[in-house]
Amino acid sequence: MGEAVLYRCRTPTDRLCACGRVARELRRRGIDAEERRVPWRRSARDDVDELTGQTTVPVLVIQGEAICDSRRIAEHLAWRDGERERASSVEHEGSARR
């Protein structure tokens, strides 16, 4: 699938935060991603700011594309894997969102 990098917080487990949710989703899909733990202080997250214009994590960079927010990341991974029916922002034929 190409090289992936996950910028995440320093929380030592994958169960307590949105960053862990993304890490679990990557493992579930068999995607090897380099994990880069960012500083606790948002003002020290220059690398994340350069990528996205913000300092919030998680951020996944996959095939040169930076994606923010754990829900959007999970949705993007589902979309990439052809699970469009599970990706909530993709409208299905014959159905309109209201």
N, C-alpha and C positions, 0 to 999 in steps of 0.2 A: 504494500500500500504506500510505501514511501516513508521517508523519515518523519518522525513525529517528536515534538518536544512539549511537555506539559509543565507550565509554570504554575507552581502551587505554593500554598502556605507551609509553614513549618510544623503543623500539627502532626505528631508522630504516628497517627493511626489513619486508616482509610474509612473510619466509621463515623467521625464526628463533624465533618464539614463537607462543603460542596466540592472541594478539591478532591477529597477521598471518593466522592461519588463518581467523578470523572475517571479517577485512577481505576476504580472497580469496573467501570464500563469499558475502558480500554482493555483491561485484562480479559473480560468476558468475551470481547470480540477478537482476542488474539493479536492485538496491536501492540508492538513493542514501542514504548515511548521513553525517551530520556526525561527524567524528572529533574527539574531545577527548582529547588526550594528558595523562595524569595524572602527577603527580610520582613520581620513583623511590621516595621514602620513603613507605611505607604510612601512616605517622602523619600525612602531609600530604594524604591523599586524602579529605577531608571530604565532597566531593560524592558520591563513590562510597559512602561509609559511610551517608550520608543516604538514598540510594536502596535499598541492599540490606542494611544492617546489618553489612557486612563491607568489607574494603579491597582485596580481590583483583580483578584485571581479567583477562580482558575482561568487560565488562558491556554488553549491548545493551538500549537502551530503544526499544521499537517499539510504537506506538499506546498509549502510556501504561503499558506493561508492562515491567518490568525483568527481564532474564534473565541469569544468571551462568553461567560456565563455557563454554568453547568448544564442547565436545561437546553440551551442552544447547542452546546457541544454534543450532548446526547442525541438531540434531534438531528444534527448534522451527520453524526456517525450512522444513525439509522437510515438517513436519506442516502448516504454513500453506499450502504450495504443493500440498497434496494428495498428497504422496508418502508416505502412511502406511506403505506396505510397507517403506520405507527407514528409518523412524523406529523405532529399536529398542525404545523403551519402550511402543509401542502394540501390544497383543496383536491377533492376527488371528483371525477367526472360525474355529472348529474346531481351533485350536491353543492349547495351554496352555504357559506358560513354566514351567520347572522349576528 
